[in-house]
Amino acid sequence: MSSRLDREKAKGNLKVILDRLHNNTDFSLLKDYKKLFKKEIFLFRRSDVAAWLFMYYDQKETPGGYRKVPAQEDKSAGADVDTVLPEDESKRLFFSIGKNRRLYPRELIAFISSKTSASKEDIGIIRILDNYSFVQVRDTKADEIIEALNGIRFRGRTLAVNYAKSREQLAMNSEQTADSGGE
């Protein structure tokens, strides 16, 4: 292993690790590894072991290869860019759950698919923000998804699922509220 640290490569590899953690991890298997890690590694040494594993991963050739992700393909914001549905065949839905409940795109796809007849191909871009999410869905499935998921309990909270408002609609609503508030 080289004793030199390439910070850009290391940051890129860390992004790859986090992306794989969020999007491609079998969490039941990870839980078994975490139990073993906690049992075998003394509390104050765990961060050293984790840093060593990261260093080892970073110094070796990265599986899948680190590459700079162009801005339009950036998945860090929670977007699942595997399927982009045409605008004229899709609707955007608002979900009242986000990163604060540790929600990831694959889990949202699985949740929607388990409660409706929608498949992964009916779900397009997913944008998960801190407190809420936006999901592009095929317009033929939008009403079914809203009806099935609005008001259902998920991750300890009651979901609100409805059509997402565009920024223009939100701006018009705030202008109307401001105009009516002054009278």
N, C-alpha and C positions, 0 to 999 in steps of 0.2 A: 504494500500500500504506500502511496505517496504521502509525504508529510506536509504537502502544500494544500491549502484550502482554497478552492475555487468558489468564492461566495455566490456568484451568479448560478453556477451549476448546482450548488448545494440548495439554493433557494428554489430552483426549478425542480430538483428532486423532491424537496419537501412538499411542493405543490402537487407533484405526481402522487406522493404517498397519501396526502390528504384527500385528493380527488378519488383515489382508489378506495380509501377508507369510507368515504361518503357514498360512493356509487357502485362499488364492486365487491363489497365485503359480506361474507357470510357471518352475521353477527352472533349466531349461536356458537360457531367455531371460535370466533374472536373471544367470546365470553369464557370458553374453556381455556384458551391461552392466558387470558387475564387472571383467572383463578390460579393457574400454575405459576405465573409470574409473581403474583402476590404471595403465594405460599413459599416459593423458593428464594425470592430476593428480599433481603432486608430493606425495610422502608427507606432508609436514607441512601441506599445504593441504587434504587430504581431509576432515578433520573440519569445516573452515570451509565447504567446498562442501556437505557433507551438512547442516550446520546451515542454510545459506542455502536449500537446497532445501526443508527442513522449514519454514522461515520463509515461503517463497514459498507453499507448499501451505497453511499455516495461515492466512495473510493473505487468500488467495483463498477463494471459497466452496468448502467441502469437497465433493468428488464423493461422492455417496451420503449426504452430510450427517452431521455429528456429532450423536449423540443419546446421552443418558444411557441406559445399558442397565440395565433392572430386574434385581435380584439373581437372579431365577430364570432369566433369559436370559443371564447372564454367561458368555461363552465363554472368558474368560481362564484358567480352570482346565483348559481342554482339552476341555470338554464340546462335543459336536456335538449341538445341540438340534433339528436338522432332523427327525429321526425319533425319536419316543418310542414304544416298544413297550409294549403292556399287560403288566402284571406277570404275569398268569396265562398269557401266551403267550410269555414270555421267560425267559432265564437270564442271569446275570452271569458273565462269564469273567474270569479273572486272566491277565494277560500280564506276563512278567518283563522288560519293557522300558519305558522312559519318556522323559521330557524330556532326561535325561542323554545319550541317544543321538539327540537331535534328532528325536524322533518326533512327528508331528502327526496329527490325526484322519483327514484325507483320505488320508494315506499308509497308515495302518492299515487303512482301508476297502479301498484298492486292493490291499494285501497279502493280506488275507483273501479278497477276491473272486478274486484271481489263483490262489490255491492250493485253493479250494473252490468249491462250486456256490452259495455264498451271494452274494446281491446286496446293493446298498446298502440296499434296503428291508428286508432281514433283519437289519440292524445298527441298533441304537438309540443310546442315549446312550453316549458315549465319554468316560471321565475319565482323562486322562494326568497322572500324578504324576511326581516326579523319577526314581524308579527302577523303577516298575511302572505298569501301566494296568489299568483295568476297562472291559470292553466288554459292553454289553447286546446279546444276540443272540436271534433267534427260537429257541424251544426245540427246534424240529424240526431246526435246523442246528447246535446246540451240540456234540453228540457228533462230528459230521463235522469241525467246526473244530478241536476239541481233538485229534482223531486226526491231522489233516493238519498241524497247526502245532506240536504239542508235540515238542520235540527238534530242530526244524529250525534252521539257522543263519540269522540275520537281523541285519544291521548289526554284524557281528563278534562276535556272541554266540549261544549256544545258548538258544533260547526255552523257557521253561516255560509251558505254557498248560493251565489246568485251571479247574474251577468255583471261583468266588470264594466265600470263606467270609464269612458275615455277621458283624457285630460281636458278636452274641450268641454265635455259635459260637466266635469267637476268645476271648471273655471266659471261656466255659466251659472251653475248652482250657487257658487260663492258670491258672484256678482248680484244675483237675485236676492240672496239673503242679506247682503250689505245694503241694497236699495230698499228692501222692505223694512229693515231694521231702523232706518233713519226717519220713517214716517210716523 
